[in-house]
Amino acid sequence: MTGALQLFAGVDRMERFADIGRADREMVLRFTGLMTLAGALSLPRGLMYLSTAHGDAELAATRAAITAAMESFAADGGRAALRAT
């Protein structure tokens, strides 16, 4: 079994397909870059896949990476962490 998660940034609601055009692509790229630095891979456009092949350890690592990315992003939009690479 597989599922997908799409990350969006810069909008508070996605109700229609047309709302995708309002998402801030640069913010999504920065956030996915921060996730990669923290150890969780995502497609640059913000698409993530999850399957039953992922166990508890992978889920915990992904959760930790997303949390770290969110904290860095909240601090300064992730700019400092990405500049350091």
N, C-alpha and C positions, 0 to 999 in steps of 0.2 A: 504494500500500500504506500502511496506517495501523496504528499500534499505540497502546496506552494504558498508562499507568503510574498506579497509585493509591498515594498516600502515606498511611501510617499512622504514628501516634506513640503512645508510651506503652505499647506492647505489644512483646514480643520474638518472638512467633509469631502467625501467622494461619493456622490449619489448617482451620477450618470457617467457614462463613458466620456462624454465631452469634458468632464471635470479634470480629466487627466492632464489636459493642456495647461491647467493652472498650477500644477505641481512644479516645484523649484528643482530642476534637474541638477544644478550645481550643488545644492544642499544634499541631495541624494548621493551624488558622487563623493562628497566629503564624508558623509556618514558611512558609506560602504568602504571607503578607504580606511576609516578609523576601525571599522569592524575587522578588516583584513589585518591591520596592525595588531589588533588584539587577539587574532587567531581564528576568526570565523570568516569563511569565504562566502561571498555573495556575488552575483553578477553586478557589474557596475550600475546597471539601471535599477538595482534594488530588488531583484528577484531572488528568492531563496527557496530551495527545495528541501523537504524533510521526508524521510521514508522510514519504514520499519527496520531498515538496515542501520539506522542510528540508534544507539543504545543510550543508557542513562549517562554515561561519561561524555558522549558527544553532545547530548542535550545540555548538560551542565556547563560544558566548555562554551557552547554557543550562547547560552544565557549570560555567562560571565563576560564574554566578548561584547555582546549587545549592551550590557550594563556599562562596561568600560567606555564604549563608544558614545553612549548617551551622556555619561558624565563629562567626557571631554567635549562633546558637542555643546552641552549646556554651558560650559565654562566660557568658551570663546568661538563656538561654531566649529571646533576641531582644528582651527588654523595652526595653533602652536604644535600640536602633535604631528600634523602632516608636514609642517616645515622642518621638523627635526629628523625626518627620514631622508 
